[in-house]
């Protein structure tokens, strides 16, 4: 990363989807953006595996914000370097652990699908054992994050989980972020007990926002948003087996909230362009996207639980390649124009 990039970093909000081990693709994208060093991230929204990526990235930025409160160039350089290291530590831990079920619909795994029809996690996993919790606690220092949230150069982080009682998505940010909040965002109800936080119980955020875009619009000053999408929107052909039908149903379900928000963003943008809305009250969002869904679909939904390190590194390299390509193609578009035609994609 050059000092000129660090000094003139462009603002870019990040929206990170969940999708099990396919989140390693997002790791690759983030690694490319961080290696470039030419972007600062005022806001990051993540769900499930996207939330894991987001909190690991925030770990690096927190350390730099505390070490360099008065030096933005040194802070940006250190933040990018340490965020890359934290993300690698996270995914190497996933590979060593040998299991990954964040945001992976149970129907993608035949054995889990069969068991879930007759048994709940309150029977199959009464102790609510989830090895990802310990990994997260090793990688992320939530006490340090608590000291850094309000510091200059620190991204605002938004993690979505679904309130079981109300059915609505809830956004955890700032000092409400914790190991429990991240695990709630990734809590598939067929596998794990609902996560209790402040007297309420939560399931996977993918049911309500994968990821949630509105916090990035209303709670940051940045107009540009990069969506890293790892669940395919379109699907060629009509699925005709039970497994393929279930897989496509889950893709549709976990993209529904995102598509609704994209349509709303486009609607507001068009009304602003026509002068029918007050520009002091509404923001025209410049949307960008790195679409991993199409590239990842060839691996199949079952691969979302595959965590051998060779496969994770394959996804990482695929994501890095797409991240580098996007930076080269669209760096000059940031702050100027959108590169995702929402009407055509939502």
C-alpha positions in Angstrom: 0.0 0.0 0.0 1.4 3.4 -1.0 1.4 6.4 1.3 -0.5 8.4 -1.4 -3.3 5.8 -1.3 -3.4 6.0 2.5 -3.5 9.8 2.5 -6.3 10.1 0.0 -8.4 7.0 0.8 -11.9 7.1 -0.7 -14.9 6.3 1.5 -16.7 3.1 0.7 -19.3 1.3 2.9 -19.2 -2.5 2.8 -22.2 -4.8 2.8 -21.2 -8.4 3.4 -23.5 -11.4 2.8 -23.4 -14.6 4.8 -23.1 -18.1 3.2 -21.0 -20.5 5.3 -17.5 -21.3 4.1 -18.2 -19.4 0.9 -17.5 -16.4 3.1 -13.9 -17.2 2.3 -14.6 -15.6 -1.0 -15.4 -12.4 0.9 -12.2 -12.8 2.8 -10.3 -12.7 -0.5 -12.2 -9.6 -1.7 -11.5 -7.8 1.6 -7.8 -8.8 1.4 -7.6 -7.1 -2.1 -9.2 -3.9 -0.8 -7.0 -3.8 2.2 -3.8 -4.5 0.3 -4.7 -1.7 -2.0 -5.1 0.6 0.9 -7.0 3.3 -1.1 -10.3 2.9 0.7 -11.6 3.8 4.1 -14.7 2.1 5.4 -17.0 4.4 7.4 -19.6 1.6 7.8 -19.6 -2.2 7.5 -22.8 -4.3 7.6 -22.5 -8.1 7.8 -24.7 -11.0 8.5 -23.7 -14.5 9.6 -20.4 -15.3 7.9 -20.4 -11.7 6.7 -20.6 -10.6 10.3 -17.5 -12.8 11.2 -15.6 -11.2 8.3 -16.7 -7.7 9.5 -15.7 -8.1 13.1 -12.3 -9.5 12.2 -11.7 -6.5 9.9 -12.8 -4.2 12.7 -10.3 -5.8 15.0 -7.4 -4.6 12.8 -8.9 -1.1 12.6 -9.4 -0.9 16.3 -5.8 -1.6 17.1 -4.6 1.0 14.6 -7.1 3.6 15.9 -5.7 3.2 19.4 -2.1 3.2 18.3 -2.3 6.2 16.0 -5.1 8.6 17.1 -3.4 11.7 15.5 -1.7 10.2 12.4 -4.2 9.2 9.7 -1.6 7.9 7.2 0.1 5.6 9.8 -3.4 4.6 11.1 -4.7 3.6 7.7 -1.5 1.6 6.8 -1.5 -0.3 10.1 -5.3 -0.8 10.1 -5.1 -2.5 6.6 -2.1 -4.7 7.6 -3.6 -5.8 10.9 -7.1 -6.4 9.4 -5.6 -8.6 6.8 -3.8 -10.6 9.6 -7.0 -10.9 11.7 -9.0 -12.2 8.7 -6.4 -14.8 7.9 -6.3 -15.9 11.5 -10.1 -16.3 11.5 -10.2 -18.4 8.3 -7.1 -20.5 9.2 -9.0 -21.2 12.5 -12.0 -22.3 10.5 -9.9 -24.6 8.4 -8.3 -26.1 11.4 -11.6 -26.6 13.2 -13.1 -28.7 10.4 -16.7 -27.5 10.6 -18.6 -24.5 9.4 -22.3 -24.0 9.4 -22.7 -20.2 9.5 -25.6 -19.3 7.3 -25.8 -22.7 5.7 -29.4 -23.9 5.2 -29.9 -27.3 6.7 -31.5 -28.6 3.6 -28.1 -28.4 1.9 -26.8 -31.3 4.0 -28.9 -34.5 3.6 -28.1 -35.9 7.0 -28.8 -32.6 8.9 -32.0 -32.2 6.8 -33.3 -35.6 7.8 -32.5 -35.1 11.4 -34.1 -31.7 11.6 -37.4 -33.1 10.5 -37.7 -35.1 13.7 -35.3 -33.5 16.2 -34.6 -30.0 17.3 -31.2 -28.6 18.5 -32.7 -28.7 22.0 -32.6 -32.5 21.7 -29.6 -33.0 19.4 -27.3 -30.3 20.9 -28.7 -29.7 24.5 -25.4 -28.1 25.7 -25.5 -25.8 22.7 -21.9 -26.5 21.7 -20.6 -24.3 18.8 -16.9 -24.4 18.2 -17.1 -21.1 16.3 -17.7 -19.3 19.5 -14.3 -20.2 21.0 -12.6 -19.3 17.7 -14.3 -15.9 17.6 -13.2 -15.3 21.2 -9.6 -16.1 20.2 -9.5 -13.8 17.2 -11.5 -10.8 18.4 -10.8 -8.7 21.5 -14.2 -7.2 22.3 -12.8 -5.1 25.2 -10.4 -3.4 22.8 -13.2 -2.8 20.3 -15.2 -1.2 23.1 -12.4 1.3 23.6 -12.2 2.1 19.9 -15.7 2.4 18.5 -15.8 6.2 18.8 -12.2 6.9 17.7 -11.2 8.6 14.4 -10.8 6.1 11.6 -12.8 3.3 13.2 -15.6 1.9 11.0 -19.1 1.7 12.4 -20.1 -2.0 12.4 -23.7 -3.2 12.0 -24.6 -6.9 12.5 -28.1 -8.2 11.8 -29.9 -10.9 13.8 -33.6 -11.9 13.6 -35.7 -11.5 16.7 -37.6 -14.8 17.2 -40.5 -13.1 19.0 -41.1 -10.2 16.6 -39.8 -11.7 13.4 -37.9 -8.4 12.7 -34.3 -7.9 12.1 -32.4 -6.2 14.8 -29.1 -4.3 14.3 -26.3 -4.7 16.8 -23.6 -2.0 16.8 -21.2 -0.2 19.0 -21.0 -1.5 22.5 -23.9 -3.9 21.9 -21.6 -5.9 19.7 -20.4 -9.0 21.5 -19.6 -12.7 20.9 -23.3 -13.4 21.5 -24.4 -10.8 18.9 -22.2 -12.4 16.2 -23.3 -15.9 17.1 -27.0 -14.7 17.0 -26.4 -13.4 13.5 -25.3 -16.9 12.5 -27.8 -19.0 14.5 -29.6 -21.4 12.3 -32.5 -22.6 14.3 -32.3 -26.2 13.0 -28.8 -26.5 14.4 -28.5 -24.2 17.5 -30.6 -22.9 20.3 -31.8 -19.4 19.9 -29.2 -16.9 21.3 -30.5 -14.9 24.2 -29.4 -11.3 24.4 -31.0 -8.8 26.9 -34.0 -11.1 27.4 -34.8 -11.6 23.7 -33.9 -14.6 21.6 -32.4 -14.4 18.1 -32.0 -16.5 15.0 -29.8 -16.1 11.9 -29.9 -12.5 10.5 -30.3 -14.0 7.0 -34.0 -14.3 7.6 -34.4 -10.6 7.8 -31.4 -8.9 6.2 -28.5 -10.6 4.3 -27.0 -8.1 4.9 -29.0 -5.1 6.1 -28.3 -2.1 4.0 -30.3 0.6 5.7 -27.9 1.3 8.6 -25.2 2.1 6.1 -27.5 4.7 4.5 -28.9 6.4 7.6 -26.0 6.0 10.1 -23.0 7.0 8.0 -22.1 10.0 5.8 -20.7 7.9 3.0 -22.8 7.6 -0.2 -20.9 4.7 -1.9 -21.7 1.1 -0.9 -20.0 -2.0 -2.1 -22.1 -5.2 -1.8 -20.1 -8.4 -1.7 -22.7 -11.0 -2.7 -22.1 -14.7 -2.3 -25.6 -16.1 -2.7 -26.7 -16.2 -6.4 -29.8 -14.2 -7.4 -30.4 -15.9 -10.7 -30.4 -19.6 -11.4 -30.3 -21.1 -14.8 -32.8 -23.9 -15.4 -35.5 -25.3 -13.2 -34.4 -27.4 -10.2 -36.1 -30.8 -10.4 -34.6 -32.9 -7.5 -35.5 -32.5 -3.9 -32.1 -31.2 -3.0 -31.9 -28.7 -5.8 -35.4 -27.4 -5.1 -34.5 -26.9 -1.4 -31.2 -25.3 -2.3 -33.0 -22.8 -4.7 -35.7 -22.1 -2.1 -33.1 -21.1 0.4 -31.3 -18.9 -2.1 -34.5 -17.1 -2.8 -35.4 -16.8 0.9 -31.9 -15.5 2.0 -31.9 -12.9 -0.8 -35.4 -11.6 -0.4 -34.7 -8.9 2.2 -31.6 -7.7 0.2 -33.6 -7.4 -3.0 -36.3 -5.4 -1.3 -33.8 -2.9 0.1 -32.1 -2.6 -3.4 -35.5 -1.7 -4.9 -36.1 0.9 -2.2 -32.7 2.4 -2.8 -33.4 2.7 -6.6 -36.8 4.2 -5.9 -35.4 6.9 -3.7 -32.6 7.6 -6.1 -35.0 8.1 -9.0 -37.3 10.4 -6.9 -34.3 12.5 -5.9 -33.1 12.8 -9.5 -36.6 14.0 -10.4 -36.6 16.6 -7.7 -39.5 15.0 -5.9 -37.7 14.4 -2.5 -35.8 16.7 -0.2 -32.1 16.1 -0.8 -31.4 17.3 2.8 -33.4 14.4 4.2 -32.7 11.6 1.7 -29.5 10.2 0.4 -28.8 9.1 -3.1 -26.8 5.9 -2.7 -24.1 4.9 -5.3 -24.3 1.1 -5.3 -21.5 -1.2 -6.4 -21.3 -5.0 -6.3 -18.8 -7.8 -6.5 -20.9 -10.8 -7.4 -19.5 -14.0 -6.1 -22.8 -15.9 -6.4 -22.4 -16.9 -10.0 -18.8 -18.0 -9.6 -19.6 -19.9 -6.4 -22.7 -21.6 -7.6 -20.6 -24.2 -9.5 -19.4 -25.6 -6.2 -23.0 -26.3 -5.0 -24.7 -25.5 -1.7 -23.3 -28.5 0.0 -19.8 -27.0 -0.3 -20.8 -24.2 2.1 -20.0 -26.7 4.9 -16.7 -27.7 3.4 -13.8 -26.3 5.3 -10.6 -28.0 4.3 -7.9 -25.3 4.0 -7.2 -26.1 0.4 -10.9 -25.3 -0.5 -11.0 -22.2 1.6 -7.8 -20.9 -0.1 -9.3 -21.6 -3.5 -12.3 -19.4 -2.6 -9.9 -16.8 -1.1 -8.0 -16.6 -4.3 -11.2 -16.4 -6.3 -12.3 -13.5 -4.1 -9.0 -11.8 -4.3 -9.0 -11.9 -8.1 -12.5 -10.4 -8.2 -11.5 -7.7 -5.7 -8.4 -6.7 -7.7 -10.5 -6.6 -10.9 -13.1 -4.4 -9.2 -10.6 -1.9 -7.9 -8.9 -1.7 -11.3 -12.2 -1.2 -13.1 -14.1 1.0 -10.7 -11.8 3.0 -8.4 -12.5 6.1 -10.4 -16.3 5.5 -10.2 -16.3 5.7 -6.4 -17.9 9.0 -5.3 -19.0 9.7 -8.9 -21.4 7.1 -10.2 -23.0 3.8 -9.3 -21.8 0.7 -11.1 -24.7 -1.7 -10.1 -27.8 -1.2 -12.2 -30.3 -2.0 -9.5 -33.4 -2.3 -11.7 -31.7 -5.0 -13.8 -30.6 -6.9 -10.7 -33.5 -6.5 -8.2 
